[in-house]
Amino acid sequence: MTLAPWRPVLARALHRNRARVYCRYLQLATTDVHGKPSNRTVVFRGFVGEALQIVTDGRSEKVQQVQATPWAEACWYFTITREQFRIAGQLTLFNSDNDGENIRPNAWQALSAKARQQFYWPPPGQPRDRETTSFTPVDSTEQPPDSFNVLLLTPDRVDHLALRGQPQDRCIYEYTKGAWTTQAVNP
Ligand SMILES: Cc1cc2nc3c(=O)[nH]c(=O)nc-3n(C[C@H](O)[C@H](O)[C@H](O)COP(=O)(O)O)c2cc1C
């Protein structure tokens, strides 16, 4: 399969902005069953094929939303090159019930000890017990705990806006009928 046409464009943005650690942070929007949107910052953990990999806690609200409706859009702004990517598609959830292709173990291996710790914490979003010792660091296990989930965002539309240039450049990449199309549009 040939590489999606937006892939080298995004790879180039990641490379050119690599001096800023936060260039790997993007916003991921999902909706609940009523269509109400939620948006949050997540870390880009690399590509799995054409999909963007994100790690998250299976007990978090976003995971409930993804199970109800898989549609999502990521919004990613690169400050050095002044480019925005809006990446829409479907999220696939990998948890202890659906753990194909070693996605979870591989992602777990790649995590730092510090990043692993939060998956042993009490459930996110629940009222905090200030007396708790639940946040005390534990030795992380070789296999990921059940709370450790991976989301893969498989894009079907990428809207790339490059602010540099007069006029600005905007291009829409769309996956239709089994192939990607590329269309330059007015910014
Ligand atoms: C810089 C930054 C990076 C973050 N990275 C992640 C991440 O990779 N995965 C994640 O689940 N939450 C991450 N978070 C926390 C989320 O933004 C959010 O607060 C949390 O996941 C709960 O969201 P939810 O209730 O919508 O599920 C990050 C937050 C910040 C500020």
The ligand as a MOL file (V3000), in Angstrom:
LIG
                    3D

  0  0  0     0  0            999 V3000
M  V30 BEGIN CTAB
M  V30 COUNTS 31 33 0 0 0
M  V30 BEGIN ATOM
M  V30 1 C 0.4530 18.0840 28.0250 0
M  V30 2 C -0.5910 17.0550 28.3660 0
M  V30 3 C -0.4620 15.7840 27.8590 0
M  V30 4 C -1.4360 14.8090 28.1480 0
M  V30 5 N -1.3190 13.5730 27.5990 0
M  V30 6 C -2.2850 12.6590 27.8070 0
M  V30 7 C -2.2340 11.3890 27.1410 0
M  V30 8 O -1.3150 11.0980 26.3610 0
M  V30 9 N -3.2420 10.5250 27.3750 0
M  V30 10 C -4.2930 10.8270 28.1910 0
M  V30 11 O -5.1720 9.9950 28.3480 0
M  V30 12 N -4.3630 12.0110 28.8270 0
M  V30 13 C -3.3930 12.9320 28.6460 0
M  V30 14 N -3.4780 14.1540 29.2720 0
M  V30 15 C -4.5990 14.4130 30.2020 0
M  V30 16 C -5.8560 14.7420 29.3840 0
M  V30 17 O -5.7330 16.0280 28.7950 0
M  V30 18 C -7.1440 14.6500 30.2270 0
M  V30 19 O -7.0680 15.5580 31.2970 0
M  V30 20 C -7.3730 13.2420 30.7750 0
M  V30 21 O -7.0010 12.2540 29.8280 0
M  V30 22 C -8.8710 13.0310 31.1410 0
M  V30 23 O -9.6550 13.2620 29.9940 0
M  V30 24 P -11.1340 12.6190 29.7880 0
M  V30 25 O -11.8620 12.8370 31.0760 0
M  V30 26 O -11.7060 13.3690 28.6480 0
M  V30 27 O -10.9580 11.1760 29.4920 0
M  V30 28 C -2.5190 15.1290 28.9900 0
M  V30 29 C -2.6410 16.4220 29.4810 0
M  V30 30 C -1.6980 17.3750 29.1760 0
M  V30 31 C -1.8740 18.7670 29.7380 0
M  V30 END ATOM
M  V30 BEGIN BOND
M  V30 1 1 1 2
M  V30 2 1 2 3
M  V30 3 2 2 30
M  V30 4 2 3 4
M  V30 5 1 4 5
M  V30 6 1 4 28
M  V30 7 2 5 6
M  V30 8 1 6 7
M  V30 9 1 6 13
M  V30 10 2 7 8
M  V30 11 1 7 9
M  V30 12 1 9 10
M  V30 13 2 10 11
M  V30 14 1 10 12
M  V30 15 2 12 13
M  V30 16 1 13 14
M  V30 17 1 14 15
M  V30 18 1 14 28
M  V30 19 1 15 16
M  V30 20 1 16 17
M  V30 21 1 16 18
M  V30 22 1 18 19
M  V30 23 1 18 20
M  V30 24 1 20 21
M  V30 25 1 20 22
M  V30 26 1 22 23
M  V30 27 1 23 24
M  V30 28 2 24 25
M  V30 29 1 24 26
M  V30 30 1 24 27
M  V30 31 2 28 29
M  V30 32 1 29 30
M  V30 33 1 30 31
M  V30 END BOND
M  V30 END CTAB
M  END
